Amino acid sequence: MFFRAWQGLLLVLCLLSGCNANYVFDDADYRPLGDPQATRRGQ
């Protein structure tokens, strides 16, 4: 039972870390999902 608890905890941590992936990358093509005007912002 203890081994399965650690597997579940690891799975939850991996899923939660993926929630922030959209805002981590910093490149020329970065655009938040659902924001079609982001490419023209600040011009």
mmCIF entry with sequence, helices, sheets and N, C-alpha, C, O atoms, coordinates in Angstrom:
data_MODEL
# 
_entry.id   MODEL 
# 
_entity.id                         1 
_entity.type                       polymer 
_entity.pdbx_number_of_molecules   1 
# 
_entity_poly.entity_id                      1 
_entity_poly.type                           'polypeptide(L)' 
_entity_poly.nstd_linkage                   no 
_entity_poly.nstd_monomer                   no 
_entity_poly.pdbx_seq_one_letter_code       MFFRAWQGLLLVLCLLSGCNANYVFDDADYRPLGDPQATRRGQ 
_entity_poly.pdbx_seq_one_letter_code_can   MFFRAWQGLLLVLCLLSGCNANYVFDDADYRPLGDPQATRRGQ 
_entity_poly.pdbx_strand_id                 A 
# 
loop_
_entity_poly_seq.entity_id 
_entity_poly_seq.num 
_entity_poly_seq.mon_id 
_entity_poly_seq.hetero 
1 1  MET n 
1 2  PHE n 
1 3  PHE n 
1 4  ARG n 
1 5  ALA n 
1 6  TRP n 
1 7  GLN n 
1 8  GLY n 
1 9  LEU n 
1 10 LEU n 
1 11 LEU n 
1 12 VAL n 
1 13 LEU n 
1 14 CYS n 
1 15 LEU n 
1 16 LEU n 
1 17 SER n 
1 18 GLY n 
1 19 CYS n 
1 20 ASN n 
1 21 ALA n 
1 22 ASN n 
1 23 TYR n 
1 24 VAL n 
1 25 PHE n 
1 26 ASP n 
1 27 ASP n 
1 28 ALA n 
1 29 ASP n 
1 30 TYR n 
1 31 ARG n 
1 32 PRO n 
1 33 LEU n 
1 34 GLY n 
1 35 ASP n 
1 36 PRO n 
1 37 GLN n 
1 38 ALA n 
1 39 THR n 
1 40 ARG n 
1 41 ARG n 
1 42 GLY n 
1 43 GLN n 
# 
_struct_asym.id          A 
_struct_asym.entity_id   1 
# 
loop_
_struct_conf.conf_type_id 
_struct_conf.id 
_struct_conf.pdbx_PDB_helix_id 
_struct_conf.beg_label_comp_id 
_struct_conf.beg_label_asym_id 
_struct_conf.beg_label_seq_id 
_struct_conf.pdbx_beg_PDB_ins_code 
_struct_conf.end_label_comp_id 
_struct_conf.end_label_asym_id 
_struct_conf.end_label_seq_id 
_struct_conf.pdbx_end_PDB_ins_code 
_struct_conf.beg_auth_comp_id 
_struct_conf.beg_auth_asym_id 
_struct_conf.beg_auth_seq_id 
_struct_conf.end_auth_comp_id 
_struct_conf.end_auth_asym_id 
_struct_conf.end_auth_seq_id 
_struct_conf.pdbx_PDB_helix_class 
_struct_conf.details 
_struct_conf.pdbx_PDB_helix_length 
HELX_P HELX_P1 AA1 PHE A 2  ? GLY A 18 ? PHE A 2  GLY A 18 1 ? 17 
HELX_P HELX_P2 AA2 ALA A 21 ? TYR A 23 ? ALA A 21 TYR A 23 5 ? 3  
HELX_P HELX_P3 AA3 ALA A 38 ? ARG A 40 ? ALA A 38 ARG A 40 5 ? 3  
# 
_struct_conf_type.id          HELX_P 
_struct_conf_type.criteria    ? 
_struct_conf_type.reference   ? 
# 
loop_
_atom_site.group_PDB 
_atom_site.id 
_atom_site.type_symbol 
_atom_site.label_atom_id 
_atom_site.label_alt_id 
_atom_site.label_comp_id 
_atom_site.label_asym_id 
_atom_site.label_entity_id 
_atom_site.label_seq_id 
_atom_site.pdbx_PDB_ins_code 
_atom_site.Cartn_x 
_atom_site.Cartn_y 
_atom_site.Cartn_z 
_atom_site.occupancy 
_atom_site.B_iso_or_equiv 
_atom_site.pdbx_formal_charge 
_atom_site.auth_seq_id 
_atom_site.auth_comp_id 
_atom_site.auth_asym_id 
_atom_site.auth_atom_id 
_atom_site.pdbx_PDB_model_num 
ATOM 1   N N  . MET A 1 1  ? 0.827  -1.204 0.000   1.00 0.00 ? 1  MET A N  1 
ATOM 2   C CA . MET A 1 1  ? 0.000  0.000  0.000   1.00 0.00 ? 1  MET A CA 1 
ATOM 3   C C  . MET A 1 1  ? 0.870  1.268  0.000   1.00 0.00 ? 1  MET A C  1 
ATOM 4   O O  . MET A 1 1  ? 0.562  2.241  -0.687  1.00 0.00 ? 1  MET A O  1 
ATOM 5   N N  . PHE A 1 2  ? 1.951  1.240  0.772   1.00 0.00 ? 2  PHE A N  1 
ATOM 6   C CA . PHE A 1 2  ? 2.827  2.405  0.857   1.00 0.00 ? 2  PHE A CA 1 
ATOM 7   C C  . PHE A 1 2  ? 3.454  2.717  -0.499  1.00 0.00 ? 2  PHE A C  1 
ATOM 8   O O  . PHE A 1 2  ? 3.615  3.884  -0.857  1.00 0.00 ? 2  PHE A O  1 
ATOM 9   N N  . PHE A 1 3  ? 3.810  1.667  -1.260  1.00 0.00 ? 3  PHE A N  1 
ATOM 10  C CA . PHE A 1 3  ? 4.406  1.862  -2.579  1.00 0.00 ? 3  PHE A CA 1 
ATOM 11  C C  . PHE A 1 3  ? 3.416  2.535  -3.522  1.00 0.00 ? 3  PHE A C  1 
ATOM 12  O O  . PHE A 1 3  ? 3.814  3.398  -4.304  1.00 0.00 ? 3  PHE A O  1 
ATOM 13  N N  . ARG A 1 4  ? 2.164  2.174  -3.473  1.00 0.00 ? 4  ARG A N  1 
ATOM 14  C CA . ARG A 1 4  ? 1.157  2.772  -4.350  1.00 0.00 ? 4  ARG A CA 1 
ATOM 15  C C  . ARG A 1 4  ? 0.876  4.227  -3.960  1.00 0.00 ? 4  ARG A C  1 
ATOM 16  O O  . ARG A 1 4  ? 0.538  5.041  -4.820  1.00 0.00 ? 4  ARG A O  1 
ATOM 17  N N  . ALA A 1 5  ? 1.011  4.551  -2.700  1.00 0.00 ? 5  ALA A N  1 
ATOM 18  C CA . ALA A 1 5  ? 0.811  5.937  -2.273  1.00 0.00 ? 5  ALA A CA 1 
ATOM 19  C C  . ALA A 1 5  ? 1.881  6.834  -2.888  1.00 0.00 ? 5  ALA A C  1 
ATOM 20  O O  . ALA A 1 5  ? 1.579  7.950  -3.312  1.00 0.00 ? 5  ALA A O  1 
ATOM 21  N N  . TRP A 1 6  ? 3.120  6.365  -2.943  1.00 0.00 ? 6  TRP A N  1 
ATOM 22  C CA . TRP A 1 6  ? 4.191  7.151  -3.558  1.00 0.00 ? 6  TRP A CA 1 
ATOM 23  C C  . TRP A 1 6  ? 3.988  7.288  -5.056  1.00 0.00 ? 6  TRP A C  1 
ATOM 24  O O  . TRP A 1 6  ? 4.292  8.334  -5.629  1.00 0.00 ? 6  TRP A O  1 
ATOM 25  N N  . GLN A 1 7  ? 3.474  6.240  -5.702  1.00 0.00 ? 7  GLN A N  1 
ATOM 26  C CA . GLN A 1 7  ? 3.182  6.322  -7.132  1.00 0.00 ? 7  GLN A CA 1 
ATOM 27  C C  . GLN A 1 7  ? 2.099  7.362  -7.388  1.00 0.00 ? 7  GLN A C  1 
ATOM 28  O O  . GLN A 1 7  ? 2.198  8.143  -8.335  1.00 0.00 ? 7  GLN A O  1 
ATOM 29  N N  . GLY A 1 8  ? 1.080  7.377  -6.562  1.00 0.00 ? 8  GLY A N  1 
ATOM 30  C CA . GLY A 1 8  ? 0.012  8.362  -6.705  1.00 0.00 ? 8  GLY A CA 1 
ATOM 31  C C  . GLY A 1 8  ? 0.505  9.775  -6.473  1.00 0.00 ? 8  GLY A C  1 
ATOM 32  O O  . GLY A 1 8  ? 0.128  10.696 -7.197  1.00 0.00 ? 8  GLY A O  1 
ATOM 33  N N  . LEU A 1 9  ? 1.342  9.949  -5.475  1.00 0.00 ? 9  LEU A N  1 
ATOM 34  C CA . LEU A 1 9  ? 1.900  11.268 -5.188  1.00 0.00 ? 9  LEU A CA 1 
ATOM 35  C C  . LEU A 1 9  ? 2.765  11.754 -6.347  1.00 0.00 ? 9  LEU A C  1 
ATOM 36  O O  . LEU A 1 9  ? 2.695  12.923 -6.727  1.00 0.00 ? 9  LEU A O  1 
ATOM 37  N N  . LEU A 1 10 ? 3.570  10.872 -6.904  1.00 0.00 ? 10 LEU A N  1 
ATOM 38  C CA . LEU A 1 10 ? 4.405  11.235 -8.048  1.00 0.00 ? 10 LEU A CA 1 
ATOM 39  C C  . LEU A 1 10 ? 3.548  11.612 -9.255  1.00 0.00 ? 10 LEU A C  1 
ATOM 40  O O  . LEU A 1 10 ? 3.860  12.568 -9.964  1.00 0.00 ? 10 LEU A O  1 
ATOM 41  N N  . LEU A 1 11 ? 2.482  10.873 -9.487  1.00 0.00 ? 11 LEU A N  1 
ATOM 42  C CA . LEU A 1 11 ? 1.581  11.176 -10.594 1.00 0.00 ? 11 LEU A CA 1 
ATOM 43  C C  . LEU A 1 11 ? 0.932  12.546 -10.416 1.00 0.00 ? 11 LEU A C  1 
ATOM 44  O O  . LEU A 1 11 ? 0.860  13.321 -11.369 1.00 0.00 ? 11 LEU A O  1 
ATOM 45  N N  . VAL A 1 12 ? 0.468  12.849 -9.229  1.00 0.00 ? 12 VAL A N  1 
ATOM 46  C CA . VAL A 1 12 ? -0.163 14.145 -8.959  1.00 0.00 ? 12 VAL A CA 1 
ATOM 47  C C  . VAL A 1 12 ? 0.840  15.280 -9.135  1.00 0.00 ? 12 VAL A C  1 
ATOM 48  O O  . VAL A 1 12 ? 0.498  16.317 -9.703  1.00 0.00 ? 12 VAL A O  1 
ATOM 49  N N  . LEU A 1 13 ? 2.055  15.107 -8.666  1.00 0.00 ? 13 LEU A N  1 
ATOM 50  C CA . LEU A 1 13 ? 3.075  16.146 -8.822  1.00 0.00 ? 13 LEU A CA 1 
ATOM 51  C C  . LEU A 1 13 ? 3.407  16.387 -10.288 1.00 0.00 ? 13 LEU A C  1 
ATOM 52  O O  . LEU A 1 13 ? 3.591  17.531 -10.705 1.00 0.00 ? 13 LEU A O  1 
ATOM 53  N N  . CYS A 1 14 ? 3.485  15.316 -11.069 1.00 0.00 ? 14 CYS A N  1 
ATOM 54  C CA . CYS A 1 14 ? 3.755  15.475 -12.504 1.00 0.00 ? 14 CYS A CA 1 
ATOM 55  C C  . CYS A 1 14 ? 2.614  16.200 -13.200 1.00 0.00 ? 14 CYS A C  1 
ATOM 56  O O  . CYS A 1 14 ? 2.853  17.054 -14.054 1.00 0.00 ? 14 CYS A O  1 
ATOM 57  N N  . LEU A 1 15 ? 1.381  15.872 -12.847 1.00 0.00 ? 15 LEU A N  1 
ATOM 58  C CA . LEU A 1 15 ? 0.233  16.531 -13.466 1.00 0.00 ? 15 LEU A CA 1 
ATOM 59  C C  . LEU A 1 15 ? 0.160  18.003 -13.082 1.00 0.00 ? 15 LEU A C  1 
ATOM 60  O O  . LEU A 1 15 ? -0.156 18.846 -13.921 1.00 0.00 ? 15 LEU A O  1 
ATOM 61  N N  . LEU A 1 16 ? 0.446  18.318 -11.831 1.00 0.00 ? 16 LEU A N  1 
ATOM 62  C CA . LEU A 1 16 ? 0.398  19.710 -11.394 1.00 0.00 ? 16 LEU A CA 1 
ATOM 63  C C  . LEU A 1 16 ? 1.535  20.532 -11.988 1.00 0.00 ? 16 LEU A C  1 
ATOM 64  O O  . LEU A 1 16 ? 1.355  21.719 -12.262 1.00 0.00 ? 16 LEU A O  1 
ATOM 65  N N  . SER A 1 17 ? 2.680  19.936 -12.189 1.00 0.00 ? 17 SER A N  1 
ATOM 66  C CA . SER A 1 17 ? 3.788  20.682 -12.780 1.00 0.00 ? 17 SER A CA 1 
ATOM 67  C C  . SER A 1 17 ? 3.506  21.006 -14.239 1.00 0.00 ? 17 SER A C  1 
ATOM 68  O O  . SER A 1 17 ? 4.020  22.000 -14.753 1.00 0.00 ? 17 SER A O  1 
ATOM 69  N N  . GLY A 1 18 ? 2.712  20.201 -14.910 1.00 0.00 ? 18 GLY A N  1 
ATOM 70  C CA . GLY A 1 18 ? 2.346  20.463 -16.296 1.00 0.00 ? 18 GLY A CA 1 
ATOM 71  C C  . GLY A 1 18 ? 1.380  21.619 -16.445 1.00 0.00 ? 18 GLY A C  1 
ATOM 72  O O  . GLY A 1 18 ? 1.246  22.157 -17.544 1.00 0.00 ? 18 GLY A O  1 
ATOM 73  N N  . CYS A 1 19 ? 0.705  22.021 -15.387 1.00 0.00 ? 19 CYS A N  1 
ATOM 74  C CA . CYS A 1 19 ? -0.256 23.123 -15.459 1.00 0.00 ? 19 CYS A CA 1 
ATOM 75  C C  . CYS A 1 19 ? 0.435  24.454 -15.736 1.00 0.00 ? 19 CYS A C  1 
ATOM 76  O O  . CYS A 1 19 ? -0.180 25.350 -16.314 1.00 0.00 ? 19 CYS A O  1 
ATOM 77  N N  . ASN A 1 20 ? 1.671  24.602 -15.347 1.00 0.00 ? 20 ASN A N  1 
ATOM 78  C CA . ASN A 1 20 ? 2.392  25.858 -15.527 1.00 0.00 ? 20 ASN A CA 1 
ATOM 79  C C  . ASN A 1 20 ? 3.247  25.877 -16.786 1.00 0.00 ? 20 ASN A C  1 
ATOM 80  O O  . ASN A 1 20 ? 3.937  26.864 -17.042 1.00 0.00 ? 20 ASN A O  1 
ATOM 81  N N  . ALA A 1 21 ? 3.217  24.835 -17.556 1.00 0.00 ? 21 ALA A N  1 
ATOM 82  C CA . ALA A 1 21 ? 4.113  24.731 -18.710 1.00 0.00 ? 21 ALA A CA 1 
ATOM 83  C C  . ALA A 1 21 ? 3.854  25.816 -19.752 1.00 0.00 ? 21 ALA A C  1 
ATOM 84  O O  . ALA A 1 21 ? 4.782  26.212 -20.457 1.00 0.00 ? 21 ALA A O  1 
ATOM 85  N N  . ASN A 1 22 ? 2.637  26.301 -19.866 1.00 0.00 ? 22 ASN A N  1 
ATOM 86  C CA . ASN A 1 22 ? 2.319  27.297 -20.882 1.00 0.00 ? 22 ASN A CA 1 
ATOM 87  C C  . ASN A 1 22 ? 3.019  28.623 -20.615 1.00 0.00 ? 22 ASN A C  1 
ATOM 88  O O  . ASN A 1 22 ? 3.254  29.384 -21.553 1.00 0.00 ? 22 ASN A O  1 
ATOM 89  N N  . TYR A 1 23 ? 3.352  28.916 -19.389 1.00 0.00 ? 23 TYR A N  1 
ATOM 90  C CA . TYR A 1 23 ? 3.925  30.211 -19.043 1.00 0.00 ? 23 TYR A CA 1 
ATOM 91  C C  . TYR A 1 23 ? 5.425  30.144 -18.769 1.00 0.00 ? 23 TYR A C  1 
ATOM 92  O O  . TYR A 1 23 ? 6.029  31.159 -18.425 1.00 0.00 ? 23 TYR A O  1 
ATOM 93  N N  . VAL A 1 24 ? 6.032  28.975 -18.915 1.00 0.00 ? 24 VAL A N  1 
ATOM 94  C CA . VAL A 1 24 ? 7.446  28.814 -18.617 1.00 0.00 ? 24 VAL A CA 1 
ATOM 95  C C  . VAL A 1 24 ? 8.311  29.194 -19.811 1.00 0.00 ? 24 VAL A C  1 
ATOM 96  O O  . VAL A 1 24 ? 9.378  29.782 -19.636 1.00 0.00 ? 24 VAL A O  1 
ATOM 97  N N  . PHE A 1 25 ? 7.874  28.873 -21.002 1.00 0.00 ? 25 PHE A N  1 
ATOM 98  C CA . PHE A 1 25 ? 8.692  29.069 -22.191 1.00 0.00 ? 25 PHE A CA 1 
ATOM 99  C C  . PHE A 1 25 ? 8.762  30.539 -22.572 1.00 0.00 ? 25 PHE A C  1 
ATOM 100 O O  . PHE A 1 25 ? 7.771  31.262 -22.469 1.00 0.00 ? 25 PHE A O  1 
ATOM 101 N N  . ASP A 1 26 ? 9.918  30.970 -23.007 1.00 0.00 ? 26 ASP A N  1 
ATOM 102 C CA . ASP A 1 26 ? 10.141 32.351 -23.404 1.00 0.00 ? 26 ASP A CA 1 
ATOM 103 C C  . ASP A 1 26 ? 10.845 32.347 -24.760 1.00 0.00 ? 26 ASP A C  1 
ATOM 104 O O  . ASP A 1 26 ? 12.073 32.306 -24.835 1.00 0.00 ? 26 ASP A O  1 
ATOM 105 N N  . ASP A 1 27 ? 10.057 32.390 -25.817 1.00 0.00 ? 27 ASP A N  1 
ATOM 106 C CA . ASP A 1 27 ? 10.637 32.410 -27.151 1.00 0.00 ? 27 ASP A CA 1 
ATOM 107 C C  . ASP A 1 27 ? 9.824  33.346 -28.046 1.00 0.00 ? 27 ASP A C  1 
ATOM 108 O O  . ASP A 1 27 ? 8.836  33.929 -27.602 1.00 0.00 ? 27 ASP A O  1 
ATOM 109 N N  . ALA A 1 28 ? 10.232 33.484 -29.279 1.00 0.00 ? 28 ALA A N  1 
ATOM 110 C CA . ALA A 1 28 ? 9.589  34.429 -30.194 1.00 0.00 ? 28 ALA A CA 1 
ATOM 111 C C  . ALA A 1 28 ? 8.168  34.017 -30.552 1.00 0.00 ? 28 ALA A C  1 
ATOM 112 O O  . ALA A 1 28 ? 7.358  34.868 -30.918 1.00 0.00 ? 28 ALA A O  1 
ATOM 113 N N  . ASP A 1 29 ? 7.850  32.735 -30.455 1.00 0.00 ? 29 ASP A N  1 
ATOM 114 C CA . ASP A 1 29 ? 6.522  32.248 -30.834 1.00 0.00 ? 29 ASP A CA 1 
ATOM 115 C C  . ASP A 1 29 ? 5.583  32.116 -29.648 1.00 0.00 ? 29 ASP A C  1 
ATOM 116 O O  . ASP A 1 29 ? 4.485  31.582 -29.803 1.00 0.00 ? 29 ASP A O  1 
ATOM 117 N N  . TYR A 1 30 ? 5.975  32.584 -28.465 1.00 0.00 ? 30 TYR A N  1 
ATOM 118 C CA . TYR A 1 30 ? 5.153  32.432 -27.267 1.00 0.00 ? 30 TYR A CA 1 
ATOM 119 C C  . TYR A 1 30 ? 3.847  33.192 -27.409 1.00 0.00 ? 30 TYR A C  1 
ATOM 120 O O  . TYR A 1 30 ? 3.835  34.361 -27.795 1.00 0.00 ? 30 TYR A O  1 
ATOM 121 N N  . ARG A 1 31 ? 2.760  32.525 -27.097 1.00 0.00 ? 31 ARG A N  1 
ATOM 122 C CA . ARG A 1 31 ? 1.438  33.132 -27.109 1.00 0.00 ? 31 ARG A CA 1 
ATOM 123 C C  . ARG A 1 31 ? 0.562  32.316 -26.175 1.00 0.00 ? 31 ARG A C  1 
ATOM 124 O O  . ARG A 1 31 ? 0.413  31.113 -26.392 1.00 0.00 ? 31 ARG A O  1 
ATOM 125 N N  . PRO A 1 32 ? -0.023 32.914 -25.148 1.00 0.00 ? 32 PRO A N  1 
ATOM 126 C CA . PRO A 1 32 ? -0.904 32.155 -24.269 1.00 0.00 ? 32 PRO A CA 1 
ATOM 127 C C  . PRO A 1 32 ? -2.056 31.547 -25.063 1.00 0.00 ? 32 PRO A C  1 
ATOM 128 O O  . PRO A 1 32 ? -2.561 32.161 -26.003 1.00 0.00 ? 32 PRO A O  1 
ATOM 129 N N  . LEU A 1 33 ? -2.464 30.352 -24.686 1.00 0.00 ? 33 LEU A N  1 
ATOM 130 C CA . LEU A 1 33 ? -3.570 29.692 -25.364 1.00 0.00 ? 33 LEU A CA 1 
ATOM 131 C C  . LEU A 1 33 ? -4.844 30.511 -25.214 1.00 0.00 ? 33 LEU A C  1 
ATOM 132 O O  . LEU A 1 33 ? -5.126 31.026 -24.132 1.00 0.00 ? 33 LEU A O  1 
ATOM 133 N N  . GLY A 1 34 ? -5.606 30.632 -26.277 1.00 0.00 ? 34 GLY A N  1 
ATOM 134 C CA . GLY A 1 34 ? -6.869 31.346 -26.234 1.00 0.00 ? 34 GLY A CA 1 
ATOM 135 C C  . GLY A 1 34 ? -6.728 32.849 -26.327 1.00 0.00 ? 34 GLY A C  1 
ATOM 136 O O  . GLY A 1 34 ? -7.704 33.559 -26.088 1.00 0.00 ? 34 GLY A O  1 
ATOM 137 N N  . ASP A 1 35 ? -5.559 33.368 -26.663 1.00 0.00 ? 35 ASP A N  1 
ATOM 138 C CA . ASP A 1 35 ? -5.334 34.807 -26.757 1.00 0.00 ? 35 ASP A CA 1 
ATOM 139 C C  . ASP A 1 35 ? -4.821 35.142 -28.156 1.00 0.00 ? 35 ASP A C  1 
ATOM 140 O O  . ASP A 1 35 ? -3.615 35.311 -28.338 1.00 0.00 ? 35 ASP A O  1 
ATOM 141 N N  . PRO A 1 36 ? -5.709 35.241 -29.151 1.00 0.00 ? 36 PRO A N  1 
ATOM 142 C CA . PRO A 1 36 ? -5.263 35.461 -30.529 1.00 0.00 ? 36 PRO A CA 1 
ATOM 143 C C  . PRO A 1 36 ? -4.641 36.833 -30.766 1.00 0.00 ? 36 PRO A C  1 
ATOM 144 O O  . PRO A 1 36 ? -3.946 37.014 -31.766 1.00 0.00 ? 36 PRO A O  1 
ATOM 145 N N  . GLN A 1 37 ? -4.864 37.801 -29.888 1.00 0.00 ? 37 GLN A N  1 
ATOM 146 C CA . GLN A 1 37 ? -4.337 39.148 -30.074 1.00 0.00 ? 37 GLN A CA 1 
ATOM 147 C C  . GLN A 1 37 ? -2.949 39.323 -29.471 1.00 0.00 ? 37 GLN A C  1 
ATOM 148 O O  . GLN A 1 37 ? -2.385 40.414 -29.552 1.00 0.00 ? 37 GLN A O  1 
ATOM 149 N N  . ALA A 1 38 ? -2.386 38.290 -28.874 1.00 0.00 ? 38 ALA A N  1 
ATOM 150 C CA . ALA A 1 38 ? -1.111 38.424 -28.165 1.00 0.00 ? 38 ALA A CA 1 
ATOM 151 C C  . ALA A 1 38 ? 0.033  38.813 -29.090 1.00 0.00 ? 38 ALA A C  1 
ATOM 152 O O  . ALA A 1 38 ? 0.987  39.452 -28.646 1.00 0.00 ? 38 ALA A O  1 
ATOM 153 N N  . THR A 1 39 ? -0.039 38.445 -30.355 1.00 0.00 ? 39 THR A N  1 
ATOM 154 C CA . THR A 1 39 ? 1.063  38.768 -31.263 1.00 0.00 ? 39 THR A CA 1 
ATOM 155 C C  . THR A 1 39 ? 1.110  40.249 -31.588 1.00 0.00 ? 39 THR A C  1 
ATOM 156 O O  . THR A 1 39 ? 2.165  40.762 -31.963 1.00 0.00 ? 39 THR A O  1 
ATOM 157 N N  . ARG A 1 40 ? -0.011 40.952 -31.453 1.00 0.00 ? 40 ARG A N  1 
ATOM 158 C CA . ARG A 1 40 ? -0.050 42.388 -31.773 1.00 0.00 ? 40 ARG A CA 1 
ATOM 159 C C  . ARG A 1 40 ? -0.023 43.277 -30.536 1.00 0.00 ? 40 ARG A C  1 
ATOM 160 O O  . ARG A 1 40 ? -0.059 44.502 -30.658 1.00 0.00 ? 40 ARG A O  1 
ATOM 161 N N  . ARG A 1 41 ? 0.037  42.692 -29.373 1.00 0.00 ? 41 ARG A N  1 
ATOM 162 C CA . ARG A 1 41 ? 0.027  43.465 -28.136 1.00 0.00 ? 41 ARG A CA 1 
ATOM 163 C C  . ARG A 1 41 ? 1.342  44.222 -27.976 1.00 0.00 ? 41 ARG A C  1 
ATOM 164 O O  . ARG A 1 41 ? 2.408  43.662 -28.233 1.00 0.00 ? 41 ARG A O  1 
ATOM 165 N N  . GLY A 1 42 ? 1.285  45.466 -27.563 1.00 0.00 ? 42 GLY A N  1 
ATOM 166 C CA . GLY A 1 42 ? 2.470  46.264 -27.301 1.00 0.00 ? 42 GLY A CA 1 
ATOM 167 C C  . GLY A 1 42 ? 3.065  46.931 -28.521 1.00 0.00 ? 42 GLY A C  1 
ATOM 168 O O  . GLY A 1 42 ? 4.155  47.499 -28.440 1.00 0.00 ? 42 GLY A O  1 
ATOM 169 N N  . GLN A 1 43 ? 2.387  46.878 -29.637 1.00 0.00 ? 43 GLN A N  1 
ATOM 170 C CA . GLN A 1 43 ? 2.917  47.518 -30.848 1.00 0.00 ? 43 GLN A CA 1 
ATOM 171 C C  . GLN A 1 43 ? 2.308  48.877 -31.052 1.00 0.00 ? 43 GLN A C  1 
ATOM 172 O O  . GLN A 1 43 ? 2.636  49.561 -32.022 1.00 0.00 ? 43 GLN A O  1 
# 
